[in-house]
């Protein structure tokens, strides 16, 4: 149970009510026995004047003026205050928290403009009809409660549309920026259609284009530079050509070694199904095996004159001398000729086996 205190104790200027922190309290950061003031941390102090039936506010009755700079929290809720002093915010420069809810305030001082310390302002359950635009000029303000006031600005319809605490602060900031009281409750978000940027294409000139441009110039230095660039380009192409020639020659040598080490054996395969009418019938395995044995024992008649003439013709095509423009084309032709010779060797061995 709290002790009943008369109004005279808060209205009169009693020096004993003025609290001054001692050296020991500052040094050890200890809470004081005074119910009105106390430490928030080592360099800030709160003033609690809540539920004291105050009609007027005078901070100097409770705290000396040389301690104004360390006051960061001010509790004024549950009183009968009708107004706040105009010099309140200019005196308390580092004030961060102000709770003046459940009072009879009819206005709010405009001196709050551009206050650098305020973060939270609670003004619920008062009689304020018009809140000042200067509330939107506070840079660090995060929480502003103005519910349950008969306010015309902002109107009840506007307050009803807010869904987050952040909307209240944003609304006052927009009104302060536009210096208008007729803005909508929330800012309309424009749905921007994503339009991809067109890619930038840069024309990269070929070395031949640069050389031609320099050759057309009348400046002898540029012409000399064109000749130098042309020589450098030709030297680079020659180096690349040598690298390609080495690679092709290496592949050719590897293929040639594989060809020399390869075993060239030819086996006569049985004739495929479909040549003899008897293979088209459905027969048991024993009959099929008998047909295969008969097929292998059958002698094949060869037209040797025709086969030899064909081989001679292909050999004649190989022996024709051709002129080639580059060594790569000549090497490819030689590889084709070697493959053809290899096929002819297999053909001759096949004919020898069948004969």
TORKOL-4160 file (C-alpha; in steps of 0.2 Angstrom, whole numbers, padded with zeros to 4 digits, m for minus):
355
<pt num="1" X="0000" Y="0000" Z="0000"/>
<pt num="2" X="0007" Y="0017" Z="m0005"/>
<pt num="3" X="0006" Y="0031" Z="0007"/>
<pt num="4" X="m0008" Y="0044" Z="0004"/>
<pt num="5" X="0001" Y="0061" Z="0000"/>
<pt num="6" X="m0009" Y="0077" Z="m0001"/>
<pt num="7" X="m0008" Y="0089" Z="m0016"/>
<pt num="8" X="0001" Y="0103" Z="m0006"/>
<pt num="9" X="0017" Y="0092" Z="m0006"/>
<pt num="10" X="0018" Y="0093" Z="m0025"/>
<pt num="11" X="0013" Y="0111" Z="m0027"/>
<pt num="12" X="0023" Y="0120" Z="m0014"/>
<pt num="13" X="0042" Y="0124" Z="m0016"/>
<pt num="14" X="0049" Y="0113" Z="m0003"/>
<pt num="15" X="0068" Y="0112" Z="m0004"/>
<pt num="16" X="0069" Y="0095" Z="0004"/>
<pt num="17" X="0060" Y="0088" Z="m0011"/>
<pt num="18" X="0074" Y="0093" Z="m0022"/>
<pt num="19" X="0085" Y="0078" Z="m0024"/>
<pt num="20" X="0104" Y="0079" Z="m0027"/>
<pt num="21" X="0114" Y="0063" Z="m0031"/>
<pt num="22" X="0129" Y="0061" Z="m0019"/>
<pt num="23" X="0147" Y="0056" Z="m0024"/>
<pt num="24" X="0145" Y="0039" Z="m0017"/>
<pt num="25" X="0130" Y="0036" Z="m0028"/>
<pt num="26" X="0139" Y="0042" Z="m0044"/>
<pt num="27" X="0155" Y="0032" Z="m0040"/>
<pt num="28" X="0147" Y="0015" Z="m0036"/>
<pt num="29" X="0131" Y="0018" Z="m0048"/>
<pt num="30" X="0119" Y="0014" Z="m0034"/>
<pt num="31" X="0101" Y="0016" Z="m0034"/>
<pt num="32" X="0094" Y="0030" Z="m0023"/>
<pt num="33" X="0081" Y="0029" Z="m0009"/>
<pt num="34" X="0072" Y="0043" Z="m0017"/>
<pt num="35" X="0056" Y="0037" Z="m0026"/>
<pt num="36" X="0056" Y="0050" Z="m0039"/>
<pt num="37" X="0074" Y="0049" Z="m0047"/>
<pt num="38" X="0086" Y="0035" Z="m0050"/>
<pt num="39" X="0100" Y="0029" Z="m0062"/>
<pt num="40" X="0097" Y="0021" Z="m0078"/>
<pt num="41" X="0115" Y="0018" Z="m0081"/>
<pt num="42" X="0131" Y="0026" Z="m0075"/>
<pt num="43" X="0128" Y="0042" Z="m0086"/>
<pt num="44" X="0109" Y="0044" Z="m0087"/>
<pt num="45" X="0095" Y="0046" Z="m0074"/>
<pt num="46" X="0076" Y="0044" Z="m0074"/>
<pt num="47" X="0063" Y="0055" Z="m0066"/>
<pt num="48" X="0047" Y="0046" Z="m0061"/>
<pt num="49" X="0032" Y="0058" Z="m0057"/>
<pt num="50" X="0019" Y="0045" Z="m0061"/>
<pt num="51" X="0002" Y="0044" Z="m0051"/>
<pt num="52" X="0005" Y="0060" Z="m0041"/>
<pt num="53" X="m0010" Y="0070" Z="m0046"/>
<pt num="54" X="0000" Y="0084" Z="m0053"/>
<pt num="55" X="m0009" Y="0098" Z="m0062"/>
<pt num="56" X="0007" Y="0107" Z="m0067"/>
<pt num="57" X="0024" Y="0101" Z="m0071"/>
<pt num="58" X="0040" Y="0110" Z="m0064"/>
<pt num="59" X="0056" Y="0099" Z="m0066"/>
<pt num="60" X="0066" Y="0111" Z="m0055"/>
<pt num="61" X="0056" Y="0106" Z="m0040"/>
<pt num="62" X="0063" Y="0089" Z="m0041"/>
<pt num="63" X="0080" Y="0090" Z="m0050"/>
<pt num="64" X="0092" Y="0103" Z="m0050"/>
<pt num="65" X="0096" Y="0112" Z="m0067"/>
<pt num="66" X="0114" Y="0106" Z="m0067"/>
<pt num="67" X="0108" Y="0088" Z="m0069"/>
<pt num="68" X="0096" Y="0091" Z="m0083"/>
<pt num="69" X="0108" Y="0084" Z="m0096"/>
<pt num="70" X="0108" Y="0067" Z="m0088"/>
<pt num="71" X="0089" Y="0065" Z="m0088"/>
<pt num="72" X="0085" Y="0052" Z="m0101"/>
<pt num="73" X="0068" Y="0045" Z="m0095"/>
<pt num="74" X="0053" Y="0055" Z="m0089"/>
<pt num="75" X="0037" Y="0047" Z="m0082"/>
<pt num="76" X="0022" Y="0058" Z="m0081"/>
<pt num="77" X="0008" Y="0045" Z="m0083"/>
<pt num="78" X="m0008" Y="0044" Z="m0073"/>
<pt num="79" X="m0008" Y="0063" Z="m0068"/>
<pt num="80" X="m0020" Y="0078" Z="m0071"/>
<pt num="81" X="m0008" Y="0088" Z="m0082"/>
<pt num="82" X="m0016" Y="0100" Z="m0094"/>
<pt num="83" X="m0001" Y="0105" Z="m0103"/>
<pt num="84" X="0018" Y="0103" Z="m0104"/>
<pt num="85" X="0031" Y="0117" Z="m0102"/>
<pt num="86" X="0037" Y="0125" Z="m0118"/>
<pt num="87" X="0055" Y="0124" Z="m0112"/>
<pt num="88" X="0054" Y="0105" Z="m0107"/>
<pt num="89" X="0062" Y="0099" Z="m0123"/>
<pt num="90" X="0075" Y="0113" Z="m0124"/>
<pt num="91" X="0080" Y="0110" Z="m0106"/>
<pt num="92" X="0081" Y="0091" Z="m0107"/>
<pt num="93" X="0092" Y="0089" Z="m0122"/>
<pt num="94" X="0096" Y="0071" Z="m0120"/>
<pt num="95" X="0078" Y="0065" Z="m0116"/>
<pt num="96" X="0075" Y="0048" Z="m0125"/>
<pt num="97" X="0059" Y="0042" Z="m0117"/>
<pt num="98" X="0043" Y="0052" Z="m0112"/>
<pt num="99" X="0027" Y="0044" Z="m0105"/>
<pt num="100" X="0013" Y="0057" Z="m0103"/>
<pt num="101" X="m0002" Y="0045" Z="m0106"/>
<pt num="102" X="m0018" Y="0045" Z="m0096"/>
<pt num="103" X="m0018" Y="0064" Z="m0092"/>
<pt num="104" X="m0028" Y="0079" Z="m0097"/>
<pt num="105" X="m0016" Y="0086" Z="m0110"/>
<pt num="106" X="m0025" Y="0098" Z="m0123"/>
<pt num="107" X="m0010" Y="0101" Z="m0133"/>
<pt num="108" X="0008" Y="0096" Z="m0136"/>
<pt num="109" X="0022" Y="0109" Z="m0137"/>
<pt num="110" X="0029" Y="0113" Z="m0154"/>
<pt num="111" X="0047" Y="0115" Z="m0146"/>
<pt num="112" X="0049" Y="0097" Z="m0149"/>
<pt num="113" X="0055" Y="0101" Z="m0166"/>
<pt num="114" X="0071" Y="0093" Z="m0172"/>
<pt num="115" X="0074" Y="0085" Z="m0155"/>
<pt num="116" X="0089" Y="0074" Z="m0157"/>
<pt num="117" X="0087" Y="0062" Z="m0142"/>
<pt num="118" X="0069" Y="0057" Z="m0142"/>
<pt num="119" X="0065" Y="0039" Z="m0147"/>
<pt num="120" X="0048" Y="0035" Z="m0138"/>
<pt num="121" X="0033" Y="0047" Z="m0135"/>
<pt num="122" X="0018" Y="0039" Z="m0127"/>
<pt num="123" X="0002" Y="0051" Z="m0127"/>
<pt num="124" X="m0012" Y="0039" Z="m0125"/>
<pt num="125" X="m0028" Y="0044" Z="m0116"/>
<pt num="126" X="m0027" Y="0062" Z="m0117"/>
<pt num="127" X="m0038" Y="0077" Z="m0123"/>
<pt num="128" X="m0027" Y="0082" Z="m0138"/>
<pt num="129" X="m0037" Y="0088" Z="m0153"/>
<pt num="130" X="m0023" Y="0092" Z="m0165"/>
<pt num="131" X="m0005" Y="0085" Z="m0164"/>
<pt num="132" X="0009" Y="0096" Z="m0171"/>
<pt num="133" X="0017" Y="0092" Z="m0187"/>
<pt num="134" X="0034" Y="0095" Z="m0178"/>
<pt num="135" X="0033" Y="0077" Z="m0172"/>
<pt num="136" X="0038" Y="0072" Z="m0189"/>
<pt num="137" X="0054" Y="0082" Z="m0188"/>
<pt num="138" X="0062" Y="0071" Z="m0174"/>
<pt num="139" X="0075" Y="0061" Z="m0183"/>
<pt num="140" X="0077" Y="0046" Z="m0170"/>
<pt num="141" X="0059" Y="0044" Z="m0166"/>
<pt num="142" X="0053" Y="0026" Z="m0167"/>
<pt num="143" X="0038" Y="0024" Z="m0156"/>
<pt num="144" X="0023" Y="0036" Z="m0155"/>
<pt num="145" X="0007" Y="0032" Z="m0147"/>
<pt num="146" X="m0008" Y="0044" Z="m0149"/>
<pt num="147" X="m0023" Y="0032" Z="m0147"/>
<pt num="148" X="m0038" Y="0037" Z="m0137"/>
<pt num="149" X="m0037" Y="0056" Z="m0141"/>
<pt num="150" X="m0052" Y="0066" Z="m0148"/>
<pt num="151" X="m0040" Y="0071" Z="m0162"/>
<pt num="152" X="m0045" Y="0080" Z="m0178"/>
<pt num="153" X="m0027" Y="0078" Z="m0184"/>
<pt num="154" X="m0024" Y="0064" Z="m0187"/>
<pt num="155" X="m0043" Y="0059" Z="m0189"/>
<pt num="156" X="m0050" Y="0044" Z="m0182"/>
<pt num="157" X="m0052" Y="0036" Z="m0199"/>
<pt num="158" X="m0033" Y="0039" Z="m0202"/>
<pt num="159" X="m0029" Y="0031" Z="m0185"/>
<pt num="160" X="m0040" Y="0016" Z="m0189"/>
<pt num="161" X="m0030" Y="0012" Z="m0205"/>
<pt num="162" X="m0013" Y="0010" Z="m0196"/>
<pt num="163" X="m0008" Y="m0008" Z="m0193"/>
<pt num="164" X="0010" Y="m0005" Z="m0186"/>
<pt num="165" X="0018" Y="0007" Z="m0174"/>
<pt num="166" X="0030" Y="0012" Z="m0188"/>
<pt num="167" X="0015" Y="0018" Z="m0199"/>
<pt num="168" X="0012" Y="0032" Z="m0186"/>
<pt num="169" X="0029" Y="0039" Z="m0187"/>
<pt num="170" X="0030" Y="0037" Z="m0206"/>
<pt num="171" X="0014" Y="0047" Z="m0207"/>
<pt num="172" X="0020" Y="0062" Z="m0197"/>
<pt num="173" X="0036" Y="0062" Z="m0206"/>
<pt num="174" X="0027" Y="0063" Z="m0223"/>
<pt num="175" X="0016" Y="0077" Z="m0217"/>
<pt num="176" X="0031" Y="0086" Z="m0210"/>
<pt num="177" X="0040" Y="0084" Z="m0227"/>
<pt num="178" X="0025" Y="0090" Z="m0237"/>
<pt num="179" X="0019" Y="0103" Z="m0224"/>
<pt num="180" X="0002" Y="0096" Z="m0226"/>
<pt num="181" X="m0012" Y="0088" Z="m0215"/>
<pt num="182" X="m0022" Y="0080" Z="m0229"/>
<pt num="183" X="m0010" Y="0066" Z="m0234"/>
<pt num="184" X="m0017" Y="0048" Z="m0234"/>
<pt num="185" X="m0014" Y="0037" Z="m0219"/>
<pt num="186" X="m0002" Y="0025" Z="m0228"/>
<pt num="187" X="0009" Y="0028" Z="m0243"/>
<pt num="188" X="0003" Y="0019" Z="m0258"/>
<pt num="189" X="0016" Y="0007" Z="m0265"/>
<pt num="190" X="0018" Y="0007" Z="m0283"/>
<pt num="191" X="0020" Y="m0010" Z="m0291"/>
<pt num="192" X="0035" Y="m0007" Z="m0302"/>
<pt num="193" X="0035" Y="m0019" Z="m0318"/>
<pt num="194" X="0052" Y="m0026" Z="m0320"/>
<pt num="195" X="0060" Y="m0022" Z="m0336"/>
<pt num="196" X="0076" Y="m0030" Z="m0340"/>
<pt num="197" X="0089" Y="m0018" Z="m0346"/>
<pt num="198" X="0094" Y="m0020" Z="m0364"/>
<pt num="199" X="0112" Y="m0028" Z="m0366"/>
<pt num="200" X="0125" Y="m0016" Z="m0372"/>
<pt num="201" X="0134" Y="m0023" Z="m0387"/>
<pt num="202" X="0152" Y="m0017" Z="m0391"/>
<pt num="203" X="0159" Y="m0019" Z="m0408"/>
<pt num="204" X="0176" Y="m0027" Z="m0406"/>
<pt num="205" X="0187" Y="m0024" Z="m0421"/>
<pt num="206" X="0197" Y="m0038" Z="m0429"/>
<pt num="207" X="0216" Y="m0035" Z="m0431"/>
<pt num="208" X="0214" Y="m0034" Z="m0449"/>
<pt num="209" X="0201" Y="m0020" Z="m0448"/>
<pt num="210" X="0213" Y="m0010" Z="m0437"/>
<pt num="211" X="0228" Y="m0013" Z="m0449"/>
<pt num="212" X="0218" Y="m0008" Z="m0464"/>
<pt num="213" X="0212" Y="0008" Z="m0455"/>
<pt num="214" X="0230" Y="0012" Z="m0450"/>
<pt num="215" X="0236" Y="0010" Z="m0468"/>
<pt num="216" X="0223" Y="0022" Z="m0475"/>
<pt num="217" X="0230" Y="0035" Z="m0463"/>
<pt num="218" X="0241" Y="0049" Z="m0470"/>
<pt num="219" X="0252" Y="0049" Z="m0455"/>
<pt num="220" X="0268" Y="0039" Z="m0459"/>
<pt num="221" X="0270" Y="0034" Z="m0441"/>
<pt num="222" X="0253" Y="0026" Z="m0441"/>
<pt num="223" X="0257" Y="0017" Z="m0457"/>
<pt num="224" X="0273" Y="0011" Z="m0450"/>
<pt num="225" X="0264" Y="0005" Z="m0435"/>
<pt num="226" X="0252" Y="m0005" Z="m0447"/>
<pt num="227" X="0267" Y="m0014" Z="m0455"/>
<pt num="228" X="0273" Y="m0018" Z="m0438"/>
<pt num="229" X="0256" Y="m0025" Z="m0432"/>
<pt num="230" X="0255" Y="m0035" Z="m0449"/>
<pt num="231" X="0272" Y="m0043" Z="m0446"/>
<pt num="232" X="0267" Y="m0047" Z="m0428"/>
<pt num="233" X="0251" Y="m0055" Z="m0433"/>
<pt num="234" X="0260" Y="m0065" Z="m0447"/>
<pt num="235" X="0273" Y="m0071" Z="m0434"/>
<pt num="236" X="0259" Y="m0077" Z="m0422"/>
<pt num="237" X="0250" Y="m0086" Z="m0436"/>
<pt num="238" X="0266" Y="m0095" Z="m0441"/>
<pt num="239" X="0269" Y="m0101" Z="m0423"/>
<pt num="240" X="0251" Y="m0107" Z="m0422"/>
<pt num="241" X="0253" Y="m0117" Z="m0438"/>
<pt num="242" X="0269" Y="m0125" Z="m0432"/>
<pt num="243" X="0260" Y="m0130" Z="m0416"/>
<pt num="244" X="0246" Y="m0138" Z="m0426"/>
<pt num="245" X="0258" Y="m0147" Z="m0438"/>
<pt num="246" X="0267" Y="m0154" Z="m0423"/>
<pt num="247" X="0250" Y="m0161" Z="m0416"/>
<pt num="248" X="0244" Y="m0168" Z="m0432"/>
<pt num="249" X="0261" Y="m0176" Z="m0435"/>
<pt num="250" X="0261" Y="m0184" Z="m0418"/>
<pt num="251" X="0244" Y="m0191" Z="m0421"/>
<pt num="252" X="0249" Y="m0198" Z="m0437"/>
<pt num="253" X="0264" Y="m0207" Z="m0430"/>
<pt num="254" X="0254" Y="m0214" Z="m0416"/>
<pt num="255" X="0242" Y="m0221" Z="m0428"/>
<pt num="256" X="0256" Y="m0228" Z="m0439"/>
<pt num="257" X="0263" Y="m0237" Z="m0424"/>
<pt num="258" X="0246" Y="m0245" Z="m0420"/>
<pt num="259" X="0244" Y="m0251" Z="m0438"/>
<pt num="260" X="0262" Y="m0259" Z="m0437"/>
<pt num="261" X="0258" Y="m0268" Z="m0421"/>
<pt num="262" X="0240" Y="m0274" Z="m0426"/>
<pt num="263" X="0238" Y="m0292" Z="m0429"/>
<pt num="264" X="0230" Y="m0294" Z="m0446"/>
<pt num="265" X="0220" Y="m0310" Z="m0446"/>
<pt num="266" X="0204" Y="m0313" Z="m0456"/>
<pt num="267" X="0191" Y="m0327" Z="m0452"/>
<pt num="268" X="0177" Y="m0332" Z="m0463"/>
<pt num="269" X="0160" Y="m0329" Z="m0455"/>
<pt num="270" X="0145" Y="m0340" Z="m0459"/>
<pt num="271" X="0132" Y="m0332" Z="m0471"/>
<pt num="272" X="0118" Y="m0322" Z="m0463"/>
<pt num="273" X="0100" Y="m0329" Z="m0461"/>
<pt num="274" X="0089" Y="m0325" Z="m0476"/>
<pt num="275" X="0101" Y="m0331" Z="m0490"/>
<pt num="276" X="0094" Y="m0348" Z="m0490"/>
<pt num="277" X="0075" Y="m0352" Z="m0490"/>
<pt num="278" X="0077" Y="m0365" Z="m0477"/>
<pt num="279" X="0083" Y="m0352" Z="m0464"/>
<pt num="280" X="0066" Y="m0343" Z="m0466"/>
<pt num="281" X="0057" Y="m0358" Z="m0459"/>
<pt num="282" X="0054" Y="m0361" Z="m0440"/>
<pt num="283" X="0064" Y="m0377" Z="m0436"/>
<pt num="284" X="0071" Y="m0385" Z="m0421"/>
<pt num="285" X="0089" Y="m0382" Z="m0415"/>
<pt num="286" X="0096" Y="m0399" Z="m0422"/>
<pt num="287" X="0089" Y="m0395" Z="m0439"/>
<pt num="288" X="0097" Y="m0377" Z="m0439"/>
<pt num="289" X="0114" Y="m0384" Z="m0433"/>
<pt num="290" X="0113" Y="m0397" Z="m0448"/>
<pt num="291" X="0109" Y="m0382" Z="m0460"/>
<pt num="292" X="0124" Y="m0372" Z="m0454"/>
<pt num="293" X="0136" Y="m0387" Z="m0456"/>
<pt num="294" X="0130" Y="m0390" Z="m0474"/>
<pt num="295" X="0132" Y="m0371" Z="m0477"/>
<pt num="296" X="0150" Y="m0371" Z="m0471"/>
<pt num="297" X="0154" Y="m0386" Z="m0482"/>
<pt num="298" X="0147" Y="m0379" Z="m0498"/>
<pt num="299" X="0161" Y="m0372" Z="m0510"/>
<pt num="300" X="0159" Y="m0354" Z="m0516"/>
<pt num="301" X="0163" Y="m0350" Z="m0534"/>
<pt num="302" X="0173" Y="m0334" Z="m0535"/>
<pt num="303" X="0175" Y="m0323" Z="m0550"/>
<pt num="304" X="0194" Y="m0320" Z="m0548"/>
<pt num="305" X="0196" Y="m0310" Z="m0564"/>
<pt num="306" X="0183" Y="m0297" Z="m0558"/>
<pt num="307" X="0190" Y="m0296" Z="m0540"/>
<pt num="308" X="0208" Y="m0294" Z="m0547"/>
<pt num="309" X="0203" Y="m0280" Z="m0559"/>
<pt num="310" X="0194" Y="m0271" Z="m0545"/>
<pt num="311" X="0210" Y="m0272" Z="m0534"/>
<pt num="312" X="0221" Y="m0265" Z="m0549"/>
<pt num="313" X="0209" Y="m0251" Z="m0552"/>
<pt num="314" X="0210" Y="m0245" Z="m0534"/>
<pt num="315" X="0229" Y="m0247" Z="m0533"/>
<pt num="316" X="0230" Y="m0236" Z="m0549"/>
<pt num="317" X="0220" Y="m0222" Z="m0540"/>
<pt num="318" X="0232" Y="m0223" Z="m0526"/>
<pt num="319" X="0248" Y="m0221" Z="m0537"/>
<pt num="320" X="0242" Y="m0205" Z="m0545"/>
<pt num="321" X="0253" Y="m0190" Z="m0540"/>
<pt num="322" X="0243" Y="m0176" Z="m0534"/>
<pt num="323" X="0249" Y="m0158" Z="m0529"/>
<pt num="324" X="0243" Y="m0152" Z="m0512"/>
<pt num="325" X="0242" Y="m0134" Z="m0506"/>
<pt num="326" X="0247" Y="m0137" Z="m0488"/>
<pt num="327" X="0255" Y="m0151" Z="m0478"/>
<pt num="328" X="0239" Y="m0155" Z="m0468"/>
<pt num="329" X="0229" Y="m0159" Z="m0484"/>
<pt num="330" X="0243" Y="m0170" Z="m0490"/>
<pt num="331" X="0245" Y="m0179" Z="m0473"/>
<pt num="332" X="0226" Y="m0182" Z="m0473"/>
<pt num="333" X="0227" Y="m0189" Z="m0491"/>
<pt num="334" X="0241" Y="m0201" Z="m0486"/>
<pt num="335" X="0231" Y="m0207" Z="m0471"/>
<pt num="336" X="0217" Y="m0211" Z="m0483"/>
<pt num="337" X="0228" Y="m0220" Z="m0495"/>
<pt num="338" X="0235" Y="m0231" Z="m0480"/>
<pt num="339" X="0218" Y="m0236" Z="m0475"/>
<pt num="340" X="0214" Y="m0241" Z="m0493"/>
<pt num="341" X="0230" Y="m0251" Z="m0494"/>
<pt num="342" X="0225" Y="m0260" Z="m0478"/>
<pt num="343" X="0208" Y="m0264" Z="m0485"/>
<pt num="344" X="0216" Y="m0271" Z="m0501"/>
<pt num="345" X="0227" Y="m0282" Z="m0490"/>
<pt num="346" X="0213" Y="m0289" Z="m0481"/>
<pt num="347" X="0204" Y="m0292" Z="m0497"/>
<pt num="348" X="0218" Y="m0301" Z="m0504"/>
<pt num="349" X="0220" Y="m0312" Z="m0489"/>
<pt num="350" X="0201" Y="m0315" Z="m0489"/>
<pt num="351" X="0202" Y="m0321" Z="m0508"/>
<pt num="352" X="0217" Y="m0332" Z="m0504"/>
<pt num="353" X="0207" Y="m0340" Z="m0490"/>
<pt num="354" X="0192" Y="m0343" Z="m0500"/>
<pt num="355" X="0202" Y="m0349" Z="m0515"/>
